[in-house]
Amino acid sequence: MDRRILCDSLIKWMKTFDLNRTINGVGDLSDGVLIGMCLKNIDSNHFNDVWLQKIRTDSGDNYRIKANNLKKILKNITDYYSEILGQSLVDFQMPDLNMIAETTDETELSRLLQLVLGCAVSCDRKQFYIEHIMLLEESVQHVLMNAIQELMVKEIRKNNEEYSELGDQLKHALEELNRVVEAKEEIEHRCRELDLQISTLQDDKVGLIQETSRLNERLQQYENAEDAESIPRSRYKTLQERIQSQQEEVFKLETSKYFSH
């Protein structure tokens, strides 16, 4: 999994939360304040106001304060998995909080945000968060679903029934996502084919218009000839028929082009 792409997708997901600050990029998350707000939104009983007030909002460029905030967040997240969800993170590679605080490392930040995502899709309101994930761009949905699956595979489940229910929901969501992606690819392929057909029809139309114009000029020459009676009627009739035929072909091409859109 490309951790930078995952980090970007997780940030897009976090932007769906109703926060009092805007998330413009990774730099806005390095102090942990907005992450703490998201967690409170997910489960306000565990990530309550008393806990949230311990997250300092005056870190500025002080990476030590940032790191301390992130440690409090990670500690409460792991407690949530253990005490509330009954799940172990023993096999999950924990984020390097110092790297997040000092350099806003996207790889390490993605690990922390992946844990936040896991809290959202495992909490009592998991259906709400899964539905909101499905409203994001298809590419973002796919990345997030894979991140959830990766996280769930590494968790030791305590309640098999609840875990199975969530697994089924994620499975159905992924199946629906894959179906939509396949349908989109098929439509895009069909659009490319139609564009090629339209281009070919346009070329044919130009050729027919040029041929019709040439025939009209010849017919005009015959009609303006001083000795018009000397022109064989069959030749004159043939020119008129060819012009009529060309005009009908142009009309057909225009009609085909219209219905191709």
Secondary structure by P-SEA (a helix, b strand, c coil): ccaaaaaaaaaaaaaacccccccccccccccaaaaaaaaaaaccccccaaaaaaccccccccaaaaaaaaaaaaaaaaaaaccccccccccccccaaaaaaacccaaaaaaaaaaaaaaaaaccaaaaaaaaaaaccaaaaaaaaaaaaaaaaacccccaaaaaaaaaaaaaaaaaaaaaaaaaaaaaaaaaaaaaaaaaaaaaaaaaaaaaaaaaaaaaaaaaccccccccaaaaaaaaaaaaaaaaaaaaaaaaaaaac
